[in-house]
Amino acid sequence: MIFKWESQEQRLRRFMAISPKKKLEWLRQMNDFLLKASNKKRRDIYWRLRAGR
């Protein structure tokens, strides 16, 4: 949610209050969703870029 009345500092503090485990779970869910939603060509590009790291 975006709160227009909150300052940048307040917003950062709110996000910092979220546990690292919860953040990693969200990232994992987003990653899984992107892989499921992408077509074969995009998945191939993703895996090639990932292997290059």
Summary of the structure (lengths in Angstrom):
residues: 53
radius of gyration: 16.1
end to end distance: 33.2
largest distance: 42.9
contacts: 85
relative contact order: 0.07
helix: 74%
strand: 0%
